[in-house]
């Protein structure tokens, strides 16, 4: 074999190796640019624990979180990916966490326990007036919610 043919075969082998590292679908990522979003929620001046917060972009997948005992949250886009789609988002906050065990949510008389009733006004959830503009990088977005 001549030197030209050996070099060409070597180049083709290297090219095939490089392509195999990218794998199927590895070259394209359909995930949008995300900004990390954290914050604290209070209701009437006290930390709002166990609340569900959802940021809903104008288009695309929403990001959500549940507040801890101190009212802190950190949005998750999907699975273990933290963040939220960059841009304008409507924000929905509810004190009722969906998927709660129905038996735990019932009182002794079979009626829903007080903790399963929505504590927050509709302007924060079903008729939300809340909005947030998420930017690239870290975002701290706090909410101080009031009854009226």
PAMI-395385 format. One record per residue (C-alpha): residue in three letters; y, x, z. Coordinates in pm, 1 decimal. Example, Ala and Ser with C-alpha at 12.3 -4.5 7.8 and 13.67 -1.06 7.14 Angstrom:
% residues 2
REC | ALA | -450.0 | 1230.0 | 780.0
REC | SER | -106.0 | 1367.0 | 714.0
This chain:
% residues 148
REC | UNK | 0.0 | 0.0 | 0.0
REC | UNK | 345.4 | 118.4 | -69.1
REC | UNK | 616.0 | 150.8 | 198.2
REC | UNK | 817.2 | -145.5 | 63.1
REC | UNK | 520.5 | -381.6 | 99.3
REC | UNK | 446.7 | -261.0 | 458.1
REC | UNK | 811.4 | -310.8 | 562.0
REC | UNK | 817.1 | -657.6 | 406.6
REC | UNK | 498.1 | -756.2 | 594.3
REC | UNK | 647.5 | -622.0 | 918.7
REC | UNK | 966.0 | -824.6 | 865.3
REC | UNK | 767.0 | -1141.5 | 795.7
REC | UNK | 555.4 | -1087.2 | 1107.7
REC | UNK | 868.8 | -1037.1 | 1320.1
REC | UNK | 1027.6 | -1347.2 | 1168.0
REC | UNK | 717.3 | -1554.6 | 1249.1
REC | UNK | 720.6 | -1422.1 | 1605.4
REC | UNK | 1088.2 | -1514.4 | 1651.8
REC | UNK | 1030.6 | -1864.5 | 1515.8
REC | UNK | 735.1 | -1916.9 | 1748.6
REC | UNK | 954.4 | -1840.6 | 2052.3
REC | UNK | 1185.0 | -2131.7 | 1971.5
REC | UNK | 894.1 | -2378.3 | 1965.1
REC | UNK | 901.1 | -2735.8 | 1847.1
REC | UNK | 1234.4 | -2894.3 | 1922.0
REC | UNK | 1350.1 | -2589.9 | 2115.9
REC | UNK | 1633.8 | -2521.9 | 1878.6
REC | UNK | 1810.3 | -2855.4 | 1930.7
REC | UNK | 1930.3 | -3001.2 | 2258.9
REC | UNK | 2040.4 | -3363.4 | 2262.2
REC | UNK | 2188.2 | -3339.3 | 2612.9
REC | UNK | 2568.3 | -3376.8 | 2611.4
REC | UNK | 2805.9 | -3140.2 | 2787.7
REC | UNK | 2804.9 | -3218.2 | 3158.6
REC | UNK | 3049.6 | -3168.6 | 3443.0
REC | UNK | 2924.5 | -3127.8 | 3799.9
REC | UNK | 3050.3 | -3414.2 | 4015.9
REC | UNK | 3053.1 | -3425.4 | 4395.8
REC | UNK | 3261.5 | -3618.6 | 4642.1
REC | UNK | 3283.8 | -3822.1 | 4957.9
REC | UNK | 3297.2 | -4199.0 | 4999.3
REC | UNK | 3455.0 | -4384.5 | 5285.5
REC | UNK | 3484.4 | -4756.5 | 5350.3
REC | UNK | 3767.1 | -4866.8 | 5575.7
REC | UNK | 3806.0 | -4503.3 | 5687.8
REC | UNK | 3441.3 | -4444.1 | 5787.0
REC | UNK | 3178.3 | -4251.8 | 5586.6
REC | UNK | 2981.1 | -4482.4 | 5356.7
REC | UNK | 2617.8 | -4375.9 | 5390.7
REC | UNK | 2327.0 | -4497.6 | 5178.9
REC | UNK | 2553.1 | -4626.0 | 4901.9
REC | UNK | 2456.5 | -4601.6 | 4536.9
REC | UNK | 2720.7 | -4459.2 | 4300.6
REC | UNK | 2683.7 | -4469.7 | 3923.1
REC | UNK | 2916.2 | -4313.1 | 3667.3
REC | UNK | 2885.0 | -4491.9 | 3332.6
REC | UNK | 3033.3 | -4307.7 | 3033.3
REC | UNK | 3178.9 | -4500.7 | 2739.6
REC | UNK | 2856.9 | -4412.8 | 2555.2
REC | UNK | 2540.2 | -4241.9 | 2665.7
REC | UNK | 2329.5 | -4209.0 | 2977.6
REC | UNK | 2482.4 | -4286.9 | 3319.5
REC | UNK | 2459.8 | -4046.5 | 3613.5
REC | UNK | 2394.8 | -4158.4 | 3970.1
REC | UNK | 2358.2 | -4055.9 | 4333.4
REC | UNK | 2308.1 | -4196.6 | 4681.7
REC | UNK | 2547.7 | -4099.6 | 4957.7
REC | UNK | 2419.9 | -3914.2 | 5264.1
REC | UNK | 2504.0 | -3993.9 | 5629.2
REC | UNK | 2845.8 | -3827.2 | 5591.3
REC | UNK | 2926.2 | -4023.7 | 5272.9
REC | UNK | 2876.1 | -3721.9 | 5044.7
REC | UNK | 2722.7 | -3751.6 | 4698.1
REC | UNK | 2627.5 | -3529.2 | 4403.4
REC | UNK | 2560.5 | -3691.6 | 4066.9
REC | UNK | 2230.6 | -3641.2 | 3885.1
REC | UNK | 2220.5 | -3686.2 | 3507.8
REC | UNK | 1843.1 | -3693.0 | 3465.3
REC | UNK | 1555.6 | -3571.1 | 3682.5
REC | UNK | 1662.8 | -3232.6 | 3823.2
REC | UNK | 1970.1 | -3197.4 | 3601.0
REC | UNK | 2287.3 | -3235.0 | 3804.3
REC | UNK | 2608.9 | -3357.5 | 3650.9
REC | UNK | 2768.7 | -3633.4 | 3446.4
REC | UNK | 2874.8 | -3670.0 | 3084.6
REC | UNK | 3223.5 | -3530.2 | 3033.1
REC | UNK | 3496.4 | -3785.1 | 2962.6
REC | UNK | 3593.1 | -4133.9 | 3076.8
REC | UNK | 3348.6 | -4313.1 | 3309.8
REC | UNK | 3345.4 | -4652.2 | 3477.6
REC | UNK | 3226.4 | -4616.0 | 3836.6
REC | UNK | 3003.3 | -4867.3 | 4016.2
REC | UNK | 2947.3 | -4837.8 | 4390.8
REC | UNK | 2711.9 | -5064.4 | 4581.6
REC | UNK | 2591.4 | -5061.8 | 4940.7
REC | UNK | 2263.1 | -5226.3 | 4837.6
REC | UNK | 2012.7 | -4971.3 | 4710.6
REC | UNK | 1782.3 | -5131.2 | 4452.5
REC | UNK | 1408.2 | -5093.8 | 4488.6
REC | UNK | 1404.3 | -5129.0 | 4867.3
REC | UNK | 1078.4 | -5252.6 | 5013.8
REC | UNK | 1103.5 | -5632.9 | 5033.7
REC | UNK | 916.7 | -5651.9 | 5365.5
REC | UNK | 1157.1 | -5402.2 | 5522.5
REC | UNK | 1450.5 | -5596.9 | 5379.8
REC | UNK | 1346.6 | -5923.3 | 5549.3
REC | UNK | 1433.2 | -6025.0 | 5902.2
REC | UNK | 1190.0 | -6187.0 | 6149.9
REC | UNK | 1257.4 | -6532.1 | 6003.4
REC | UNK | 1181.3 | -6419.7 | 5645.8
REC | UNK | 1550.2 | -6421.9 | 5550.8
REC | UNK | 1704.8 | -6112.2 | 5398.1
REC | UNK | 1815.1 | -5866.4 | 5664.8
REC | UNK | 2188.9 | -5810.1 | 5705.0
REC | UNK | 2157.7 | -5456.0 | 5567.0
REC | UNK | 2053.4 | -5587.1 | 5222.7
REC | UNK | 2373.6 | -5786.4 | 5171.9
REC | UNK | 2649.0 | -5622.6 | 4972.1
REC | UNK | 2919.6 | -5495.7 | 5208.7
REC | UNK | 3159.0 | -5386.5 | 4936.5
REC | UNK | 3396.2 | -5608.9 | 4741.4
REC | UNK | 3301.5 | -5695.2 | 4381.6
REC | UNK | 3593.5 | -5482.2 | 4254.2
REC | UNK | 3375.4 | -5178.2 | 4332.4
REC | UNK | 3050.4 | -5301.5 | 4174.8
REC | UNK | 2992.8 | -5622.1 | 3972.2
REC | UNK | 3362.0 | -5640.6 | 3869.4
REC | UNK | 3438.2 | -5271.6 | 3904.8
REC | UNK | 3794.4 | -5150.4 | 3867.8
REC | UNK | 3697.7 | -4789.9 | 3940.2
REC | UNK | 3725.6 | -4520.3 | 3674.1
REC | UNK | 3692.4 | -4142.7 | 3669.4
REC | UNK | 3765.6 | -3872.3 | 3414.9
REC | UNK | 3496.4 | -3603.6 | 3432.6
REC | UNK | 3593.1 | -3258.4 | 3309.1
REC | UNK | 3383.7 | -2950.8 | 3230.3
REC | UNK | 3298.6 | -2744.1 | 3536.9
REC | UNK | 3316.1 | -2869.1 | 3894.7
REC | UNK | 3475.3 | -3204.9 | 3977.3
REC | UNK | 3543.8 | -3338.1 | 4326.1
REC | UNK | 3598.5 | -3713.1 | 4309.4
REC | UNK | 3643.4 | -3890.7 | 4642.5
REC | UNK | 3659.8 | -4265.3 | 4696.2
REC | UNK | 3838.5 | -4431.4 | 4990.2
REC | UNK | 3727.6 | -4794.0 | 4958.5
REC | UNK | 3903.3 | -5088.8 | 5128.7
REC | UNK | 3802.1 | -5451.9 | 5189.8
REC | UNK | 4109.4 | -5585.7 | 5012.9
